[in-house]
């Protein structure tokens, strides 16, 4: 690919699909890079001649925006953009465009075209409890690239197969297109179908929803609106970039001003159903495997949330196997005992335990 005239978005993303890359990185003056099984690999065929030139990146911008002059102008003016791009074989990608040191860059994440089965993802057996829930707030959390979206799609598609519900999704952008099975879907994209998360969430109250999926908890207004939905008899799912149940609850409470945080904890304790936190670890033999922490709100944990004594929640998770709960450390050890992961690949997450 030394001849940059041959470089196209379709070709780049088709290569990502063929190599099972999860992410593609493009930046002016740099080599293309593909994340495969968690490892970032640079495409350096042709040496410096394969570094993406300004002319190539400008051409790729036009391809990504499909020649839409309004969107192209908006990107150059705002220097930020989030949208979906679908290649010819139907594979969707979530695209983030940005500038770094004044130069154009894009990161594109491949989205699965079909929902994966919960069993195939190795999710905790206790997660099946959420499939029958009728109201409350359930959160999926983890760092970027930990598979939150894949898990969310898997859970919602299982509900789609078994329940007659109206499911509203609010996303920026829409990543996975659901096919109606027993349920019916109203999928709304921020910027195209609605002005903002908060306006869509408030509007959902008038759209006869049973289940509402909020793409991400981004600010106080979004959190408060999601809690309102859960309090009024709806089942709400959302995601957060946190690493565990305690950090998740802390983050949600910290969205609120200090003078109302006690009230926020009480409302959250009453509305929250549980939290699933996950990470992806290198799998022995290739690929990656998920490890999880699953917490459900029990009367004891509800009291801890209300009182703000969150440190004790981890002990309750360890003791909560009868309720389907599992700690991240136990999940890692189970995967190790199954011969799926190496201990050295997860012990760095539990350094505090080693120092006790």
VEXDOSE-545030 format. One record per residue: y negated, x negated, z negated of N, C-alpha, C, O in turn; residue in three letters. Coordinates in steps of 0.05 Angstrom, whole numbers, plus 5000, padded with zeros to 4 digits. Example, Ala and Ser with C-alpha at 12.3 -4.5 7.8 and 13.67 -1.06 7.14 Angstrom:
<recs>
511447364844509047544844506647364844506647154831ALA;504547434858502147274857499947424843497747324839SER;
</recs>
This chain:
<recs>
502449845000500050005000497549835000495449914989UNK;497749595013495449425014493149545031490849505025UNK;493949705052492049845068491150095052492750295051UNK;488750095041487950315023487450575038487250785026UNK;487250565064486950805079489450985078489351225082UNK;491750855071494251005069494551135041496351295037UNK;492851065023493051174996491951464995489651505002UNK;493551654987492651924984493552034957495451934945UNK;492152244948492952374923495752484925497352464906UNK;496352604947499052724951501152504949503252544936UNK;500652274961502552054960502851934932505151874923UNK;500651904918500651794891502251984872503951894857UNK;501652244874502952434855505852484863507552534846UNK;506552464889509352484897510952254886513152284877UNK;509652014886510951774874511451824844513551744833UNK;509451944831509852004802512152184797513752144778UNK;512452394814514752574811517352434816519252464801UNK;517452264836519952124844520851924822523151884818UNK;518851804808519451604788519551724760519951584740UNK;519251994759519252134733517052034714517452034690UNK;514751964726512451884710511252124697511052334709UNK;510352094672509052314658506052314663504752524663UNK;504852074668502052044672501351844694502951664699UNK;499151894707498151714728495351634721493651804714UNK;494751364722492051264716490851144741492050974754UNK;488451234749486951134771484151054762482851204748UNK;483250814770480550734762479550534783481050364793UNK;476950554788475750374808476050084799475450014776UNK;476949914818477249634812479849554798480249324791UNK;481549754793484049704778486449784794486249934813UNK;488749684785491249774798491950054788491350124766UNK;493250204805494450454796496450394774497750184774UNK;496850584755498750544734500250814729499051024731UNK;502850794723504551024719505950994692507050784687UNK;505851204676507251194650510051314654510351554659UNK;512051144651514851234655516351194629516450964618UNK;517451404618518951394592517251264570518251114554UNK;514651324571512851224550511550954555509750874540UNK;512550814575511550544581509650554605510350674626UNK;507350434603505350424624505950194643506049964635UNK;506450264669507150064688505150054711504550254723UNK;503949814716501949784737503349754764505349624766UNK;502149874784503049844812501449624825499149664834UNK;502649384826501149144834502149034861501548794867UNK;503549184876504449084902501949024919500149194922UNK;501848784930499548704946497548544930495448474940UNK;498048504904496248344887493548484885493348724883UNK;491348314886488648424883487948624906486248784902UNK;489348594928488748774951489449064944488549254958UNK;491149104923491949384916490149504894490649724886UNK;488149344885486249464866484549674881483749634904UNK;484149904868482850124881479850074885478450014866UNK;478950084910476250024917474450274911475450494909UNK;471850234908469950464905470250664927470150904923UNK;470650564952470850744975473450914972473351154978UNK;475650794964478150934961477851154939478651374943UNK;476651074916476351264894474551504902475051724895UNK;472451454917470751664926472251854945471852104944UNK;473951744961475651914979477652074963478152314969UNK;478751954942480652094925479352314910480552524905UNK;476852274902475252484889475152734907475652954898UNK;474552694932474352914951477053054954477153294957UNK;479252894954481853014956482553184932483653404934UNK;481953074908482653214883481153474881482153674871UNK;478553474890476953724888477253884914475754084918UNK;479053794931479553944956477054004972476754214984UNK;475253804972472753824987470754024977468754084991UNK;471154134953469254324942466754184933466654044913UNK;464554214949462154054944460854124917459753944904UNK;461054374908459854444882461254294860459954194842UNK;463954294860465554154839465153854840465053724820UNK;464953744865464553454868461853384856461653184841UNK;459753534863457053474852457053504822455853334808UNK;458453704811458453744782459853504768458953424747UNK;461953404780463353174768461452924768461352784747UNK;460152874790458352644790455952674771454852474761UNK;455152914766452852964748453752954719452352844702UNK;455953084713456853104685458552864676458752804652UNK;459852724695461552494689464052564674465352394663UNK;464752824673467152914659468153164674466653324683UNK;470853194675471953424688474853464680476353264677UNK;475653714675478453784669479254004688477854204691UNK;481553974702482454174720485354134727486553934719UNK;486554324741489354304749489454244779487754334795UNK;491554084787491954024815494954054820496653954806UNK;495554204841498354254848498954124875497554174895UNK;501053954876501753814901503454004918504254214910UNK;504153904942505354084962508154184953508954404961UNK;509554024937512254124928512054324905514054414895UNK;509554384896509254574875508954454847508554604828UNK;509154194844508854064818505954064809504253954824UNK;505354174786502554174776501953924760503753814746UNK;499453844761498453624744495953714730494253864741UNK;495653634705493153674690491453424695492353204689UNK;489053464705487353234713484853214695483553414689UNK;484352974686481852914672480352704687481352474690UNK;477952774697476352574710474052484692472952644677UNK;473452224693471352114676470251864688471251774709UNK;468251754675467151494684467551294661467251364638UNK;468151044668468250834648466750584659467350494681UNK;464850494644463050284652461850344680461450174697UNK;461150594683459850684707461550724731460650764753UNK;464250704728466050724750467950964747468651044725UNK;468651084770470351324770473151254760474351054766UNK;474251444744477051414735478251694732476951894727UNK;480951704734482451954731485051894716486251684720UNK;485752074698488452074687489652344693488452554688UNK;492052344704493452594712496152614698497752434701UNK;496552834685499052874671500753084686499853294693UNK;503253004690505153184704506053404686506753364663UNK;505953654696506853884681509553984692509854004716UNK;511354044674513954144683513654404698512054574690UNK;515254444719515154684735516854904723516355144728UNK;518854834707520555034695520654984665520654754656UNK;520855194650520955174621523655054613525755124624UNK;523654864595526054744585527154914562525655034547UNK;529754904559531055054537530454914511530354664509UNK;530155064490529554954463531754764455531254554443UNK;534254834461536554664453536454404468537254194457UNK;535554404493535454154508533353964498533453724502UNK;531254074485529153904474529853784447528353624436UNK;532053864435532853754409531053854387530653704367UNK;529954094389528154204369529654274344532054334345UNK;528354274321529754344296530954624297529554804307UNK;533454664288534554934289532855144274532855374282UNK;531455054253529755234238527455354254526355554245UNK;526855234277524655334293525255614304523455764311UNK;527855684306528555944317527456174300527256404309UNK;526756114275525556324257523056434269522456674266UNK;521556264283518956354293519256554316517356704323UNK;521656564329522056734352521857034345521357194362UNK;522357094320522157374312519657454297519357684290UNK;517757264294515357314279513557514294513457504319UNK;512257694280510557894292507557834288505857924304UNK;506857694267504057634262503757374247505657284233UNK;501457254249500857004235500256774255500256824279UNK;499556544244498756314260500856094258501556014236UNK;501756004281503655784282502555564299501555604320UNK;502655314288501355084301503354874310505254814295UNK;502954764334504554544344502654304345500554314357UNK;503454084332501653854329503053594337505553574338UNK;501353394342502453134349500352984365498453104375UNK;500752724368498852564384499052634413500852774422UNK;497052544429497052594457499652474469500452254463UNK;500852634487503352544500505852574484507852454490UNK;505752734463508052764445509853004453511853064441UNK;509053144475510753364484510053634473511653824474UNK;507653664461506853924449506954154470508054364465UNK;505854104494505754304514508554394523509054624527UNK;510354194526513054254534514454434513515854614520UNK;514054364488515254524466514054804466515555004463UNK;511454824469510155084469511255264491511955494486UNK;511555154515512555304538515455394532516155624538UNK;517055224520519855284514519955524495521555704499UNK;518355514474518455724453517455984465518656194461UNK;515255974480514056224491515956344512516256584513UNK;517256174528519156284548521556404535522656604545UNK;522456304512524656434497523856704487525356894488UNK;521356724477520356994469520157174493520757414491UNK;519257064516519057214541521757334549521857554560UNK;523857194543526557284550527657504532529457654540UNK;526557514508527857684488526057914477527058094463UNK;523457914482521658104470519858234491518958104510UNK;519258494487517358634504514558614492513858774475UNK;513058414501510458354489508358314511509058244533UNK;505858354503503558264521502657994510501657984487UNK;502957784525502357514516499857414532499957404556UNK;497757354517495357244529495256944524495556864501UNK;494756784545494356504541491556434548490456534568UNK;490256254532487556164537487655864538488155734518UNK;487155744562487655454565485355324581483855464595UNK;485155064579483154914594484354644602484154454587UNK;485554624626486154844645488854974639490354874622UNK;489555184654492255294653494155084664493754964685UNK;496355034648498154824655500754924667501854824687UNK;501855144655504455244663504155534670503055694655UNK;505155614693504955894702507556034694509655974704UNK;507256224675509656374666510356604686508556714699UNK;512856654688513856884703514657104684516157064665UNK;513557344688514257574671517257614670518557644691UNK;518357634646521157714643521157974627520558184639UNK;521757964601521358214586518458254578517458484576UNK;516958034575514158054568512458044593513357984614UNK;509858114589507958084611505757894601505057884578UNK;504757734620502857524613500057574626499857684648UNK;498057504611495257494621494357204615493557144592UNK;494457034635493656754632490756714640490056784663UNK;489156604623486256584627485456284625486256154606UNK;483956194644483055914645480055904638478456044650UNK;479455734619476655694611475155574634476055384647UNK;472855694641471255594663471655744688469855754706UNK;473955874691474556034715474756324708473656494721UNK;476356394687476756674679475156754655474856994649UNK;474056554640472456614616470656374611471156154620UNK;468456424598466456214594467356004573466755764575UNK;468856094553469555914531472056014516472856244520UNK;473255834500475555914483474656144465476156344463UNK;472356114453471556314432471056584444471856784433UNK;469856594468469356854481472056984489472357224488UNK;473956824499476556924507478157024483479457234485UNK;477956884461479456964437478257234426479757414419UNK;475657244426474457494416475057724435475457954427UNK;475057674461475657874481478557964479479158194485UNK;480357784470483157854468483658084450485658234453UNK;481958114430482258334411482258604425483358804415UNK;480858624448480558874462482458904486482259084502UNK;484358714488486158704511489058764504490958684518UNK;489458904481492158994473494158774472496258794484UNK;493458544458495458324457497458364435496858484414UNK;499758244439501758214417501757924408501857864384UNK;501557744428501657454422499357324438498857384461UNK;497957134424495756994437496256694434496756594412UNK;496256544456496456254456493756134461492556174482UNK;492755984442490155854444490755554450492055424434UNK;489955464473490655194482490354974461492054804458UNK;488054984447487554774427485454864407483555004414UNK;485854794382483854844361481654624363482154404355UNK;479354704373477354494379474954494360473654284357UNK;474454724347472054734330472354964310474355114311UNK;470354984292470455184271470655474283472255634273UNK;469055524303469055794314471855874325472756104322UNK;473155684339475755734350477755784328479455964329UNK;477755614307479555644284479155914271481056054265UNK;476655984266476056234252476956474269478056664258UNK;476456464295477256684312480356704313481356934313UNK;481756484313484656484314485756604288487656754288UNK;484556534265485356644239484856944239486457094229UNK;482557024250481957314251484157464266484957674258UNK;484957354289487157474304489657504288491057704288UNK;490357284274492857284258492657484235494657614228UNK;490257504224489857694201490057984210490658164194UNK;489558034235489458314245492058394259492058574275UNK;494258254253496858344262497858224287499658344300UNK;496757994296497657874320499057604314498557484293UNK;500857524332502157264330500557064347500157114371UNK;499656854335497856664348499156384348500056294327UNK;499256254371500255984373497855804382496255894398UNK;497755564372495755374381496755084376498855044363UNK;495154894385495854614382493554464369491354544369UNK;494254224358492354054344493353764347495753714346UNK;491453584349492253294351492353174323490753004316UNK;494353264308494753154281497753074278499353154295UNK;498352924258500952794256502852924236505152834233UNK;501953134222503753254202502353494190500053554195UNK;503853644174502853894163500453854144498554004146UNK;500653654127498453604108495853534124493753644118UNK;496053354143493753284158492653514174490253544178UNK;494453684184493653924200492054114183489854204191UNK;492954174159491554354141488854234133486754374133UNK;488853974127486253844121484253864144481953924140UNK;485253814168483453814192482254094195479954124201UNK;483954304193482954574197480854644176478854764183UNK;481354574151479454634130476854484134474654584129UNK;477054234144474654064147472854164170470554074172UNK;473854344187472154454208469954624195467754664206UNK;470454724170468554894156466654734139467354524129UNK;464254854134462354724116463554714088465054884080UNK;462754504072463954474045463654714027465354774011UNK;461454864030461055094012462855324018463055514001UNK;464255324040466155544046469055454050470755604059UNK;469555194043472255094047474355214028476655244036UNK;473555294004475455423986476355693998478655753999UNK;474455844008475056094022476756054047478656204052UNK;476155834062477655774086480555714079482355794094UNK;481055564057483755504049485355754042487655774049UNK;483955934029485356184021486156344046488356444048UNK;484256374065484856524089487056384105488856514116UNK;486856124107488955974122491655994109493656034123UNK;491755984082494356014068495656274074498056294076UNK;493956494076495056754081495856804110497656954116UNK;494456664128494956714157497056524168498456604187UNK;497256284157499056084169501956144165502856204143UNK;503456134187506356164186507755894182509555874165UNK;506855694197508155434195506955234214505155304229UNK;507954994213506954774230509354614239511054534223UNK;509554564266511554384277510054134287508354164305UNK;510553904276509353654285511553484298513853484289UNK;510753354320512853194334511752934346509352904350UNK;513552754351513052504364515352454384517452574382UNK;514852274403516952194421517551904416515751734415UNK;520151834412521051564407522751464431523951624445UNK;522751204435524551094457527451164451528451134428UNK;528751264471531551344468533351114477532950994497UNK;535451064460537350854467538650924494539751144497UNK;538550744513539650794539537650884559538250914583UNK;535050924550532951014569531951284563533351464553UNK;529451324570528151584565526951594537526551394524UNK;526251834528525051874502526352114489527452294502UNK;526052124462527252344447525252434426523752274415UNK;525152694421523252804402524252794373526652844368UNK;522452734355522952754326520852944314518652954325UNK;521553084293519953314285519653334254521453264239UNK;517353454247517053554220516553854223514753934238UNK;518054024208517654314210517154414182518754384164UNK;514854544179514054664153513654964157512255044176UNK;514755124139514155404138512655464112513155334092UNK;510855654113509355734089511155894070511956124077UNK;511855774048513255914027511255994005508955894006UNK;511956153986510156223964509055973950506655963943UNK;510755773946509955523933507855373950505855283940UNK;508455343976506655203993504055353997501855233999UNK;504155623998501755784000499955733976497455703979UNK;501055703952499455653928498255373930495955333921UNK;499755173940498654903943496354903963494354753958UNK;496555053984494355064003491855183991489655083994UNK;492255403976489955543964488655363943486155373940UNK;490255213928489155043907488054773917486554633904UNK;488754703942487954453953489654213945489053993951UNK;491954273932493754053923495754003946498154043943UNK;494753903968496353873992498453653991500453664005UNK;498053453974499853223972502653323965504653203974UNK;502853533950505553633941507053773964509453833961UNK;505753833986507053974008509353814019511453924025UNK;509053554021511253384032513753404015515953414026UNK;513453423989515853453972517153723977519653743977UNK;515553933981516654193987518154204013520054344016UNK;517154054033518554034059521253904055523254004066UNK;521353694040523853554034525953734022528353714027UNK;524953914004526754093990527154364003528554533993UNK;525954394027525854654040527954704062527454864080UNK;530154564061532154584082533254874084533954964106UNK;533355014062534455284063532655474079533555674090UNK;530055404080528055564095527855454124526255554139UNK;529555254131529455144158527554914162527254814184UNK;526454814140524554594142525954324144528254294136UNK;524454134156525553864158523153674158521053724170UNK;523453444145521353234145521653054169523753044181UNK;519452924176519552744199521552514194522952434212UNK;521652414170523452194164526352274166527952134177UNK;526952514156529752614158530452654187532752594195UNK;528652764203529152804232529752534246531552514262UNK;528152334239528552064250531351954243532751844259UNK;532051994217534651894208536952034221538951914227UNK;536652294226538752444240539052344268541352314277UNK;536852294282537052194309538251914310539651844329UNK;537551754289538851494287541851514283543351374297UNK;542651684265545551714260547051824284549451784287UNK;545651974301546852074326546851864348547851914370UNK;545851624342545751404362543651444383543951324405UNK;541551594377539551654397537151464396535951394416UNK;536451374371534151204368534750964349536750974334UNK;533150764350533450534332531450554309529250654311UNK;532350464286530750494262528150344265526050444255UNK;528150114278525649964281523550104297521150034296UNK;524350304313522450454329521050674315519150794325UNK;521950734290520450944275519550854247517950994235UNK;520550634237519850564209516950504205515850534183UNK;515550434227512650384224511050624217508750604208UNK;512250864220510851104213511151174183509751354173UNK;512851024169513351084141512850844123514350794104UNK;510850684129510250444114509650514085510350354067UNK;508250734080507650814053510150854036510150784012UNK;512250964048514751004034515950744026517150724005UNK;515650544044516850284038515450134016516649964002UNK;512950204011511350063991511450203964510350093944UNK;512750433962512950573937514650423916514950513894UNK;
</recs>
